[in-house]
C-alpha cells in the first residue's frame, strides 16, 4: 500500500516474489514515493461502515456489503447489512478523535471474524445509505450549516444499489472478456440475478437521460477493448487524484516544515 492513493490505485496484491517486484515497479511508475505499508492477506467479504459525527457525537452510521466489483476494485454494487460491531467500533473511534464530519472504515468479514483494512476521513458513496433510509448527504449538509441534527437509527437491511458504469468497467478490467461484459450488461438491463430490485445510483437514465452518454461511452470502450480498461480508468483517476506535491504543500502549510518523500503516518490512505 502506498502512503495515500485514490480509487485503489495505490494498492497491489503480492502473491509471489516476482509479483512483489512488479508491484513495487508499478507503484514507483505511478509516482508513489517514500515508505510502503505491507499487510497480511485477509480473506472475506468486503464491507464498509459509513458514519457521521457532530464533534465526537455519532449522528448516523450505515453498513453495507459489496455485491458487485468496479474498478479499484470498488463496491460498485452494495446491499445494506446489519453489523452492530462495525457501528460500535466506528462510534468509539469518532468519540476518541472528537471527529466532526464523515468517517468511513473498510473491513473484511467472514462469519464472526472481521478485520479493518482502511479508513477514509469522509463519507463514501452514500447512495445505498440514502436508499436504506439514512440520508448521510442531507445530514452532512445540516452539519455544515452549523445545525446539530438528532441521531438517526440504522437503515433498512437488504436494500440493493448498483452503478452500471462502474460494474461494466470492473467486469472488463478483471474478466478481460467481451462475452463476460455482454452477459453482465444483459443482467443489468433485465435487472436479474444480483440486480433484482436493485436501484441504479450513478446513471439513472430514466430520471437523468444525459447520464446515458458516459454510460454508453464506458460500455463501448469495455466491449471494444476489455484489456485496455484499467489503463483507461487510471488516466481518468490521474486527472483528479491527489498528487504527492499536494500532500507536501498541505503538510508545509500546516506544520511549517517540508516533509519531502516521507509522507507516511497521518497521511496514510488519504483519498
FIVODO-399709 format. One line per 3 residues: number of its first residue (from 0); for each residue x, y, z of C-alpha. Coordinates in nm, 3 decimals. Example, Ala and Ser with C-alpha at 12.3 -4.5 7.8 and 13.67 -1.06 7.14 Angstrom:
0 = 1.230/-0.450/0.780; 1.367/-0.106/0.714
//
This chain:
0 = 0.000/0.000/0.000; 0.121/0.347/-0.091; 0.105/0.618/0.179
3 = -0.201/0.761/0.001; -0.394/0.691/-0.316; -0.720/0.746/-0.499
6 = -0.965/0.481/-0.625; -0.746/0.190/-0.518; -0.458/0.284/-0.749
9 = -0.203/0.267/-0.467; -0.281/-0.090/-0.361; -0.130/-0.407/-0.509
12 = -0.175/-0.775/-0.421; 0.159/-0.950/-0.379; 0.134/-1.328/-0.405
15 = 0.492/-1.416/-0.506; 0.845/-1.272/-0.515; 0.810/-1.198/-0.885
18 = 0.474/-1.034/-0.822; 0.633/-0.818/-0.550; 0.888/-0.675/-0.793
21 = 0.614/-0.586/-1.039; 0.411/-0.424/-0.761; 0.699/-0.203/-0.646
24 = 0.775/-0.103/-1.005; 0.411/-0.021/-1.076; 0.379/0.197/-0.766
27 = 0.704/0.378/-0.846; 0.591/0.442/-1.204; 0.264/0.596/-1.082
30 = 0.457/0.848/-0.870; 0.421/0.696/-0.524; 0.744/0.757/-0.335
33 = 0.856/0.703/0.020; 0.763/0.418/0.253; 0.508/0.149/0.170
36 = 0.289/-0.044/0.411; 0.270/-0.424/0.383; -0.034/-0.604/0.521
39 = -0.118/-0.971/0.552; -0.372/-1.101/0.303; -0.713/-1.131/0.466
42 = -0.991/-1.328/0.300; -1.354/-1.243/0.347; -1.649/-1.040/0.223
45 = -1.579/-0.672/0.166; -1.793/-0.421/0.359; -1.799/-0.061/0.479
48 = -1.931/0.130/0.774; -2.003/0.495/0.697; -2.051/0.731/0.988
51 = -2.122/1.097/1.051; -2.020/1.281/1.369; -2.107/1.609/1.536
54 = -1.794/1.696/1.737; -1.743/1.338/1.851; -2.112/1.250/1.885
57 = -2.248/0.995/1.639; -2.526/1.129/1.418; -2.568/0.834/1.180
60 = -2.397/0.511/1.074; -2.464/0.274/0.785; -2.316/-0.065/0.697
63 = -2.317/-0.223/0.352; -2.151/-0.520/0.179; -2.015/-0.547/-0.173
66 = -2.229/-0.732/-0.429; -2.051/-0.630/-0.750; -1.695/-0.521/-0.828
69 = -1.595/-0.200/-1.003; -1.255/-0.052/-1.081; -1.025/-0.039/-0.783
72 = -1.186/-0.289/-0.711; -1.459/-0.072/-0.558; -1.802/-0.173/-0.430
75 = -1.994/-0.097/-0.749; -2.287/-0.296/-0.613; -2.397/-0.285/-0.248
78 = -2.653/-0.436/-0.015; -2.735/-0.285/0.324; -2.649/-0.512/0.617
81 = -2.675/-0.504/0.996; -2.330/-0.515/1.159; -2.357/-0.373/1.512
84 = -1.987/-0.439/1.579; -1.884/-0.205/1.297; -2.116/0.071/1.421
87 = -1.982/0.031/1.776; -1.620/0.042/1.659; -1.659/0.348/1.439
90 = -1.855/0.520/1.721; -1.568/0.457/1.964; -1.315/0.587/1.710
93 = -1.515/0.902/1.635; -1.566/0.976/2.005; -1.196/0.926/2.083
96 = -1.093/1.160/1.800; -1.367/1.415/1.869; -1.442/1.377/1.499
99 = -1.662/1.621/1.311; -1.798/1.515/0.972; -1.777/1.189/0.782
102 = -1.566/0.885/0.869; -1.561/0.555/0.677; -1.400/0.222/0.768
105 = -1.348/-0.058/0.515; -1.336/-0.411/0.651; -1.346/-0.777/0.553
108 = -1.566/-1.021/0.741; -1.619/-1.395/0.744; -1.864/-1.537/0.994
111 = -1.783/-1.376/1.329; -1.430/-1.273/1.225; -1.351/-0.934/1.075
114 = -1.050/-0.712/1.002; -1.038/-0.341/0.922; -0.825/-0.259/0.618
117 = -0.868/0.115/0.556; -1.002/0.441/0.696; -1.124/0.739/0.495
120 = -1.177/1.080/0.662; -1.503/1.135/0.473; -1.828/0.966/0.377
123 = -1.801/0.733/0.078; -2.062/0.671/-0.194; -2.372/0.730/0.024
126 = -2.637/0.616/-0.227; -2.700/0.284/-0.054; -2.731/0.460/0.280
129 = -2.987/0.704/0.137; -3.186/0.422/-0.026; -3.188/0.243/0.311
132 = -3.324/0.549/0.493; -3.001/0.705/0.626; -2.966/1.040/0.447
135 = -2.592/1.098/0.500; -2.566/1.383/0.243; -2.862/1.569/0.393
138 = -2.731/1.527/0.747; -2.382/1.637/0.645; -2.524/1.948/0.481
141 = -2.705/2.034/0.804; -2.380/1.990/0.999; -2.202/2.217/0.751
144 = -2.468/2.484/0.814; -2.396/2.469/1.187; -2.701/2.265/1.282
147 = -2.696/1.974/1.528; -2.926/1.704/1.389; -3.063/1.437/1.620
150 = -2.907/1.090/1.581; -3.090/0.866/1.334; -3.140/0.487/1.364
153 = -2.977/0.235/1.126; -3.146/0.194/0.790; -3.336/-0.097/0.639
156 = -3.147/-0.421/0.575; -3.139/-0.588/0.233; -3.163/-0.273/0.019
159 = -2.961/-0.313/-0.303; -2.797/-0.042/-0.515; -2.552/-0.054/-0.805
162 = -2.360/0.151/-1.060; -2.386/0.002/-1.411; -2.098/0.209/-1.546
165 = -1.855/0.100/-1.273; -1.967/-0.264/-1.295; -1.909/-0.281/-1.671
168 = -1.562/-0.128/-1.629; -1.480/-0.369/-1.347; -1.602/-0.668/-1.547
171 = -1.387/-0.568/-1.845; -1.081/-0.497/-1.629; -1.080/-0.820/-1.431
174 = -1.256/-1.069/-1.660; -1.099/-0.933/-1.982; -1.372/-1.089/-2.192
177 = -1.627/-0.930/-2.426; -1.862/-1.220/-2.359; -1.848/-1.156/-1.983
180 = -1.912/-0.783/-2.040; -2.214/-0.859/-2.263; -2.355/-1.108/-2.012
183 = -2.317/-0.858/-1.727; -2.479/-0.584/-1.937; -2.778/-0.812/-2.008
186 = -2.818/-0.885/-1.637; -2.809/-0.513/-1.563; -3.066/-0.434/-1.832
189 = -3.301/-0.712/-1.724; -3.245/-0.645/-1.350; -3.187/-1.017/-1.299
192 = -2.969/-1.209/-1.054; -2.796/-0.984/-0.803; -2.951/-0.677/-0.968
195 = -3.308/-0.782/-0.898; -3.483/-0.499/-0.712; -3.154/-0.305/-0.715
198 = -3.153/0.071/-0.767; -2.918/0.240/-1.017; -2.730/0.511/-0.828
201 = -2.483/0.666/-1.074; -2.653/0.681/-1.414; -3.032/0.675/-1.355
204 = -3.118/0.715/-1.723; -3.496/0.727/-1.667; -3.463/1.034/-1.441
207 = -3.145/1.179/-1.593; -3.130/1.096/-1.963; -2.793/1.269/-2.033
210 = -2.631/1.023/-1.792; -2.672/0.772/-2.075; -2.378/0.940/-2.255
213 = -2.096/0.841/-2.014; -2.259/0.500/-1.966; -2.263/0.438/-2.342
216 = -1.902/0.555/-2.380; -1.780/0.330/-2.098; -1.979/0.031/-2.225
219 = -1.848/0.084/-2.578; -1.489/0.103/-2.456; -1.534/-0.208/-2.241
222 = -1.666/-0.404/-2.540; -1.411/-0.270/-2.789; -1.103/-0.341/-2.577
225 = -1.157/-0.503/-2.235; -0.782/-0.537/-2.177; -0.731/-0.159/-2.201
228 = -0.991/-0.066/-1.939; -0.751/-0.050/-1.643; -0.533/0.199/-1.831
231 = -0.845/0.389/-1.938; -0.964/0.415/-1.578; -0.618/0.504/-1.449
234 = -0.599/0.801/-1.687; -0.934/0.927/-1.557; -0.828/0.889/-1.194
237 = -0.499/1.064/-1.263; -0.687/1.374/-1.376; -0.847/1.433/-1.035
240 = -0.641/1.238/-0.780; -0.435/1.397/-0.504; -0.068/1.402/-0.602
243 = 0.245/1.387/-0.380; 0.310/1.757/-0.442; -0.033/1.844/-0.296
246 = 0.034/1.639/0.016; 0.372/1.808/0.063; 0.217/2.153/0.015
249 = -0.059/2.091/0.271; 0.194/1.947/0.517; 0.415/2.254/0.480
252 = 0.118/2.486/0.531; 0.008/2.303/0.848; 0.345/2.231/1.010
255 = 0.573/2.488/0.851; 0.807/2.205/0.755; 0.869/2.029/0.429
258 = 0.812/1.658/0.451; 0.984/1.560/0.129; 0.915/1.200/0.039
261 = 0.829/1.098/0.395; 0.450/1.109/0.358; 0.360/0.828/0.593
264 = 0.177/0.839/0.923; -0.104/1.092/0.936; -0.141/1.093/0.557
267 = -0.183/0.718/0.524; -0.464/0.625/0.283; -0.573/0.980/0.212
270 = -0.808/0.964/-0.084
//
